[in-house]
Amino acid sequence: MELSRSASPFETPIEYLKGVGPARAEVLKKELAIFTYADLLRHFPYKYIDRTRFYKVKDIHPEMPYVQVIVRLLRKEIIGEKRAKRLVVQAQDDTGQIELVWFQGVTWVEKSLRVGKAYIIFGKPGMFNGRPQMSHPEMEQYSPQAIKRQGNLTLQPAYNSTEKLKQFSLDSKGIQKLTTILIEEYARYLQENLPQYIINKYRLMDRREAYRQMHFPDDANKLNEAQHRLKFEELFFLQYKLLKNKLYRTQKFKGNIFDKVGHYFNGFYNDKLPFPLTNAQKRVLKEIRIDTQRGVQMNRLLQGDVGSGKTVVALMSILIAIDNGFQACMMAPTEILASQHYQTVKSLVGDDFVEVALLTGSTPKKQRKIIHERLLSGELKILIGTHALIEDAVQYKNLGFVVIDEQHRFGVEQRSKLWRKNVVPPHVLVMTATPIPRTLAMTMYGDLDVSVIDELPAGRKPIETVHFYESQRLRMFGMMREEIAKGRQIYVVYPLIKESEKLDLKNLEEGIETMRREFPLPKYQISIVHGKIPAAVKEEEMQRFINAQTQIMVATTVIEVGVNVPNASVMIIENAERFGLSQLHQLRGRVGRGAEQSYCILMSSNKLSNDGRIRLDTMVKTNNGFEISEIDLQLRGPGNIEGTQQSGVLDLKVANLATDQELLMQVRKCVEDIFEKDPQLTHPENQILHQASQSKNAGLSWDKIS
């Protein structure tokens, strides 16, 4: 397909690339989501193989990843029939023999190979009947030119492929051929998308050269330079988009000014606050106070571990809004969590201080009608609930402050509906009890200001965490009896993983039987909570535990959020190796809420994977949620951290938030400096950024995030 020089080809459908066509295009789309030239260009190799070294047959062994050998073909034979057919070729060099085997494309391969000729073979070595073997090797007839070609290709790219693609001859080698055509034909159309002063300052490789070297590196140094350039570019446009949105919002959305602190805030602080605020809580309140006086809509993320006092900070911020004549609401993702916030707020403010209501899907119609009326009249000052808060029927007289808990559980459209509940958008405080690594916060929430409560309330003792193997179960029972004798309560949590629900339920049922045997009636009472029991029964069982009518709660992870029992001092997590670090940390946060020493016991099988061992060792070593989140990021990668997959901002092709933290900080500072000096991007040297943000053709990486 011929293009004019002014046009960019990178949005061209992939079927138009020489060597693709409709059938191959269809399988590229289905298997690798390659729809355009740009998608193929950004289908980077997942590794590179050194093709400069040649081995002898006697030196190769199965532990080697890939080897290259020059051999002469002795004989070839097709064995079996139809689907069981395979091609077996015997070959040798001057040190020994090797067997080459093909199970697919047998007839075509057999016809293309000539006995007696020398070949360069390349592939993963194995062993069969004590002799070296290689399955489906790459084959090229030996010649001085072929040797020169291999020598020139120092690092050979290896591309992800699938069995389906291989049926269309689109294995790694096939994809490499298409990429070669693409780069040879169209690399000249790649436009620079960063200002020259940035390229000079950070010593970045030319963009065209970077793409060329990423696919076909001259050497390891050139590959590193290319990776650095494309990582910088990818992170740059991600931060550019986030900070541009932040700047746009501050310019477009004016905010209500909370210029006074009055009766509600002072009355609560002086007469009702049950404990002194930590320095971290005071710092965050000051940050919110400054934000709400600027006349610009606040958008702030509040991070803090379970039990760090985020709800009190949110409530006191809400009281400032009420002092200034506004209403406030707090939205949580589940009824359990919304109810918990409601109970917490009610217990703090009492019945006659300020009117608070709870609105969820379960709220009766009659009660709902009263809430709607009192909200519209302005008598109802604080509304707490689930996504029921964003229904069209819910109208406020003057909504000025919005708190969103665990925001990653809500969609963008759901959140923005709350903004539209008032003429001037309300100030927004987003809370999360899931500690977010700094790099992830800068990408997921990079357009928000961030506050952190990194201090537990006074009088709280750090939770002691121990790891017991199955063989130490009697010791665990002993600790349980000791704590119950002191009047304390205990959680015992089992994993529940959807794929194997029957197996997990069996584990839970066996666990219940064991607990009943070890802690028999009438001396001990046990609550049982899991997803298979009716909601009313679940609620009743939870209440029994909350009211200290039972000493032990055997449960699945439904108690991860929504249960606050200061008297519970032990959290036992069965099969702890089956939980992620973030979930283990959340579960541990259910205890340690009173002044007494609390414990978390991690029970595991004797056999642990390396990652499983690291997770449990991390839990034993530290209670710091941010340290834990950084290790979780290293183990799982950003795409698997809760909430990031649906956020859509982490479709990174080259950069890795777990390993490129320093680069991300550098890039963020670079973008901040640009907007500080040239907010509207009117300077001539920054025009290229404006174009890259407007045009898909100008910046391939922009396609993925705009």
N, C-alpha and C positions, 0 to 999 in steps of 0.2 A: 504494500500500500504506500504510494508516494505522497509525501506531505510537503507543503510549502515550507520554506525555511523559517517563516515567522510563526508557524504553528508548532505546538508541542505535541509529540506523539504519545505521551504517556497515559492519556486516557483512552487510547485506541483499544478496542476489544481484542483480547489475546488471540482470537482465531485468525486475525489478519497478519500475525507474525509469520514470516517464512518458516515452514517446517511444522506449523501447528495444524491449522484447518479445523473444521467443525467438530469432528469426533474427539480429537485430542483436547480441543478447547473445553469440551463438555466435561471430560474427566479431570482436567486441571482445575476447573471451577468447583467441581464436587469434592475433590480430594484435598486440594490445597488452598481453596478460595482465591485462586489466581484468575481474575476477571479481565485485567488490563495489563498493558506493558509495565505500568508502574508496580503492579503487584508482583510481577516476575522479577523486576529489578530489585525489589525489596524482599525477595525470597532468598535470603543470604545462606551461604554454606553453614552447616552446624559444626563442621570441623574441617581441618586441612591435613592432608597426608603428604609426607615427604617422599617425593618420587625421584630423588637424586641418588638414592642408595640401591644397589643391587645385591641380593643375597645369593648364597649357594644353597642347594637343596639340603645338604647335610647340616646347615646351620639353622634351619627354620624349625620352630616348635609351636604347639597350639596356643601358648600364652601370648604370642606376638599378636598385635592388633591387625596390621596389614603388612605384606611383604611383596617385593618385586623380584622376579627371578627370570633369567633367560634359559629356556629349555628347548630341546628338539622333540617333536612329536614322533613317538614310536609306532603307535597303533590306536585305532579308534573303533568303538563297538556300541551299537544300540542294543540295549538289553530290555526285555519286557515288551508289553504291547499296550496300545491306547493310553489310558491315563497313568498307568504304572510304568510307562516307557521312560528310560533314562539313557543318557549318553555318557560313556566312560572312555576317557582318553589316557593312555599311558605316555609319560614324557620323562625326559632325563637331562641332566647336565653332566659335567665330568666328575661330580661327587655322589650322585645317587639318583633314584627314580622318585617321581611324584605322580599321584593319580588325580586327574581333573574330572569333575562330575557336573552334569547339567540335568535338571529335572524339568525345566521349562524351555520352550523354543528349541526342542531337541533336533528336529529335522533341519531347521534353518542353520543352527550352529554346526551340525555335522557336515553339511554341504560346504560351509565356509572355511573349515579347517583342512589343512593339507598335511598329510603324514610325510615325514622326512624334512619338513621345513622347521626353522627356528622361530620361536615366538617370545615376545616379552609378556609374561603373565603377571597379573596383579590381583591380589585378593586376600581374604582372611584364611590363614592356614589352619588345618585341623589334622586329626590322626584317625586312621581307619585300619584295623588289623595290623597295628604296629608300624604302618607306613604313612608318610606325609600325604595329605589329601587337600584339595582346594575345591570348593563348590562355587559354581558360576563365576569363575575369574574373568576379569577384563583381559582380552587377548588382542595383541597387535603384532603382526609379522615383523620379525627382527630385520632392521636395516640401520645403517649409520645415521640416516635421517631420523628414524624413530628414536634412536638413542639420544640424538641431539634434542629432539622435541621434549623427551622426558626430562633431560637435564635443564632445559629452559623453564619447564613448569616445576619450579622448586617446590611449591606447596600446591598440591592438587585439591580443589574444592570438593567437599562431599555434601550433597544436598539431601534433605529429607524427601523420601518418596514413599509409595505404598504399593502393595501387591497389585492393586487395580491399575495404577499408573505403569507398573512394569509390563503389564499385558499390552500396553501401547508403546513399548520401548522407551518409557519415560522413567528409567531408573536414574540414579545420580548422574551417570554419564550422559543420558538423554537430555536431562534438564540442563546440564552443563553446556551441551551443544546449542540449545535454544538461547541460553543466556549469552553465549559467545556471539551469536547472530545479533541479539538485541543490542549488546554493547558496541559491536563493530559498526552496526548500522545507525544507531540512534544516540550514542553517548554524546555526540556533538551538540545535541539539542538540550542537554542538561544545563539549566540556568543556575547561576550562583544565587543564593537566597540570603546570604549574610553580608553586611557591610564590610568593605575592604579593611576599615580600621579595626574591626573585631578579628578578622582573619589574621591581620598582622600582629595584633596584640597577643592573641592566644596561639600564634604560630600554627594555624590550621592548614591542613592539606587542601589543595584545590578540589572542589566538589566533584567534578567529572573524574579526576584522578582517584578520588576516594572510592567512588563506586566501582571503578575498574579494579583497583587493588583489593577491594573487599571480595570480589569474585575470583580474581586471578592475580594473587599477590606475587610480586617479584621476589620478595624474601620476608622474613618474620618482622623486620623493622618497618617495612612499607605497610605490612598488614596492620601493625600496631598504630601507625599514623592514621591509616584509613579508618580504623575502628574508633579512634579518638575523635576524628573529625565528625563522623556520622553520629556518634553518641552525643557530642556537643550540640550538633544541629537538632537532634531529636528532643533532647532535654530543653534546649533553648526555646523551641516553638511551643512546647508544653507550658513552660513558665511564662512565655510571652502571652499566650492565650489567657492563662489564669490571671496574670497581673493586669492585662488589658481589660478583662471583665471587671476586675476590682476597681480600676480607675473609672471605667464607664459607669459603674454603679454609684460611685461616690459623686460623680458629676450629674447623673440623671436623677437618682432617688434622694430627695431631701428627706431628712428625718425629723421627727418631733423632738423638740428640745426639752429635756427634763432638767429644769434649772433650779429645782428646790428639793430639799429633803425635809419631810414634815412629819405629821402625826403618826402615820402608819409605820414608816421606817424606824423613827425614834422610839415609838411606843413598843415595837417588837424588840428592838435592840436593848432597850433599858429594862423591860419588864418580862419578856417572854423567852428570849434566847437562853436555852438551858445550859449552854456551855460557852466558854470564851472561844472566839474565832481564832484559827491558826493564822500565822503570818501569811501563809499562801492564800488562804481565803480572803484576808484583808487586801492583799495585792490584787487579786482578781476583781474584787468589788470596786477597787479604785480604777482599774482599767475599764470596767463597764461604765462606771460613773463618768469618766472622761469621754468615752465614746458617745454617751447619750446626751452630752451637752454641746456637741459640735454642729448640730443641725444637719447631719448626714446619717443615713440609715446605718445602724450598727449591724455587722455580720461577724460574730465572734464564735470560735470553737472553744469549748471548755473541756479539757481533758483531765481526768483524775481517776485513780483506782476506786474500786468498790469501797465504800465506807469513808472516802476522803472528805465528804461534806459538800458535794456539788449541789444537792437539792437545797440546802440552806442558802448557798450563794444565789441560786436561781430565785428562791423565794424573796430574799432581801432585795434583789434587783427588781422583781415584780412589785414590791411594796413602794419602791421609788417611783415606778410608773403610776401606781395608784395615787401617790402623793401629788402627782402632776396632772391628775384628772383623767387618767387612762385606765382601760381594762387590760387584762393579760390572760394568756392561755398557755397551757403546757401539754404537748402532744407526745404520747409514747406509743411504741409499735404494737404492744399487746395489752389486753384487758388486765392481766395480772400486774404488769408494770404500771399501768395507769392507776389501778386501784392502790398499789403500794405508794405511789407519789401522793395520791389523794389522802390516804391515811396519814402519811408523814406530815404533809402540810397542815391537815386538820389538827393533828396532835400538837403541832408547834404554835398555831395561831389561836386555837380554842374555838368556841362556838359563837362568841359575841364580838369578836374583834373585826373580822372582815368576812364577807360572804364568799364561800367556796363551793363549787358543785362539780360532780363527776358525770361525764357524758360518754357512754360507750354503746356498742351495738346492743348490749343487754339492758340498757336503760328503758323502763316501761314508758309507753306512749304518753300517759298522763304526766309523768314526771318530766319527760322530754319537753312537753308543751310549756310547762312552768319555767323550765330552764330557758327556753327560747324567748319567752316573754320578758323575764327578768334580765336577760342578757341585752335585749334590745332597748329596754328602759334604762339600762346603766346601773341598776341596783346590784346585779351580780358582777363582782369585780374580778374573780379568778375562776376560770373554767379549765378543768383538767380532763383529759380523755384520750381516746384513740383517734384514728382517722375520721371518726364520726364528727370531729371538730370542723372538718373542711366541707361538710355537706352544705349545699346551697341554702337549706332552711336555717342554718346557724348564722344569725346576723348580730353583729356587735354594735353598740352605740359609738364606741370610740376605742378600737383595739390599738394599743400602743406598744405592747411587748409580747414576743412569742418565744417560748422555750421548746426546743425539739430535742427529745431524748433519743439516742442511738439513731442518728439521722440516716445512716447508710441503709436502714430498713425501709425508708420511704423513697418514693420516686421523686424526681425533680418537679413533675407536674403537681404532685400532692403537696409538696412544700410551697410551691408558688401560689397555690390557691389560698393559703393563709395570708400571703402578702396582700392579696387583692381584697381582703376583708375590711380594708380601711383606705380612705382617699390617699393619705400619706402612708407609705408602707411602714409597718411596725418594725421596731428594732428586733433583731433575731439573735438568740443565744442557742447554739447547738451544743448538746452535751453528749459525751461518750465515756463509758466506763471501760471500754476496750482501749488500753494504751496503744497509741499508734506510733511506730517508729518515725523519727524526724523526717527522713526522706519521703516516707509514704504520706505524712501529713502535708508536706510541701507540694505533693502532686495531687492527692485526693482533695485536700482542703486548702490548696495554695492561694485561693482567692479570698480566704477568710483570715482574720486576725486570730492568733492562737493564744489561749491562756492555759496554764497548767497548774493544777493543785497537786503538788508533789510532797505533801506533808500530811500525816494522819493526825486526827484530833488528839489532844493531850489525854494521857491516861490509857491509851490503847497500847497493848503489848504486841510486838511482832509475833505473827503466827509461827510456831515451830513446825517444820515440815520434815517428815521421815519417810524413807522408802523401805517397805518390807516386801520380801519375796513370799511366795505361797507357803514356803516351809516355816515362815515366822508368824503364821496366822494365830497361834495360841497366845503369842505376845500381844497381838492386836486386841484379842478378846480381853486380855488382862487390863490393858489401858482403858478399854471401854467400861469395864466394871468399876475401875477406880474413879473415872469421871462421873459416872452415874451415881456412885456413892457420895460424891460431893454435891449432888443435886443438879448436875449439868445434863445437857441433852446432846444427841449425836445424829449426824446425817450419815447414811451409807448409800452411796450413789453407784449405779451400774450404767454402763454405756448402752445406748440404744441407737443402732445404726440401721437405717431403713433396709439396706440390701439383705440384712440377715435378722430381721425382726423376730422370727420364730426362735432362732438360736438365742438372741439376747433376752427374750422374754423367759426362755427356759432358765438362763443364767439368773435372772431376777427371781424367778419362782424358787429355784434351788437356794438362792441367797436368803430368801424369806424363811424357808424351812430351816436353814442353818441357824438363822438369828432366833427363831422361835425355840429351837432346841437349846441353844446356848443361853438364851434370856427368856425363860418360861414364864407364863402367866402363873399366879396373879402378880408376882413381884415386879415384873417388867411389862410395859405396854408398848406396842409397836404401831406406828402409822405406816400405811403403804400407799404410795402415789406413783402412778405411771400412766402413759398415754392411752391405755386400753380401758381404763375405768371411766364411768360417766363423770361429767364435770361437777355435778352436785356432790358426788361421793368424794371426788378429789378435794373439793373445797372443804368438805367436812373433815377429812383426814388432816389437811393442812392446819385447819383451825384447832384441832385437838393438839397438834404439836405446838402451835403458837401459844396455846393456853396451858402448856406444860402438863397436859393429861397423858401424853405419851413421852417416853424418854428417847426412843429411837425412831427416826424416819428412814425407811428403806424406799428409795426412789430412783427414777431415771433422771435424766438431765432437766426435767421440767422445773427443778428447783434452782436451776442456774440463775434465773432472775425471779424476783417477785416474792421471796420469803425473807423476812428480816426478824430473826429470833436471837436477841442478844445473849440469851441463856445457853444457846447451842455453842459448845466449845470444841467439838471434834468433827472433822470432815474426813470420812473414809471414802476413797475413790477406788472402786474395784476395777481390775483390768485397766489401770491408769495408763498403760502403754498405748491403749487404743484411743486416747484423747489427744487433741492438739494442745500446744502450750497455752494458747489464749484461753481455751475452754477450761483447762486445769486451773489457771490463775483465777478465772471467774468463779469457779466452784469453790476454790479455797477462800475467796472473799465472802462467802456466806457465813463463815465463822470469824471470830476475832472482833465481834461488834460490841462486846461488853468489856469490863475492866479486867476480867479474869484471863489467865493464860489459855490460849487456844492452840489446837494441834490439827495438822493435816497429815493423814496417813495415806501414802500412795501404795496400793497393793498391786503387784504385778506377777506374771509368770516368771519362771526362772530363766527362760530364754527371751532375750531382748534384741531387737535390731539395733544398729548403731544409732540411728535417729531417736529411737525409743529411749535408749540409755541417756543420750544427751538431754532429751526433754525432762526426764525424771531427775537427773543430776542438777539441771538448771533450777528446777522447782525447789530442790533441797537447799541449794546454795543461796538463792535470793528471793526476797519478797517484792523487789522493785519491778513494777509492771512495765516500765519503759525498757529496762535491761532485758526482761523476758521477751518483749515485743521485738527487740532487735535480733535476738537469737532466733525467734520464730520466723522472722523475715529471711534470715540466712538459711534456715532449714527448708522452708516451704516456698520461698519466692513470693514476690508481690502479688502475682495473679491469684494465689490461693488464700490470701489473707481475707477474712470475712469482709464482704462489702466492696472489695475492689473490682471484682469481675464485672458487676453490673454498673460500676461507675463509668466505665468506658474510657477512662483516661490512661489506662495502663497497657495499652496495646503497643508496647515498646518492642521494636525489632532488634535493636542493637544494645541500647543502654540497659543496665541492670541495677535497680534501686538498692539491692542488697550489697553490691560491690562497688558501685560508682557514686558513693555518698559525697566524696570530696568534689568530684566533678559537678554534681548537682548543686552544691553550695556555691561553687564558682560561677556556674551559669546563672543561678538565681540572682546573685549579686550583679552580674553583668547586665541582666534585663532590668533590674531595679535602677541601676545607674542610667540606663537609656531613658526610662520613663521619667526619671527625676530631672534630667537635662532637657528632654524633648517629649513632653507628655502627648502631644498631638502628632508626633513623628513628621514634623514639617521640615526639619533640616534636610538638605539635599542628600547627605550621606545615609540618611535613614529611609529614604524613599523606597529602597529595595525591600525593606521589611513590610512597609505598607502594601506593596505589590504582592509580596509572598503571602500575606495574610488574606488578601482579597482573591487571589487566583490559585485554583487548584494546580494549574500547570506550573506555577512558579516554584512551588515547594511540595515535593512528594510527601515529606513528613507531615506537612500541614493537613493533607487529606485525612489523616487518621484521627485528628483531634479537633477539627473545626466542625 
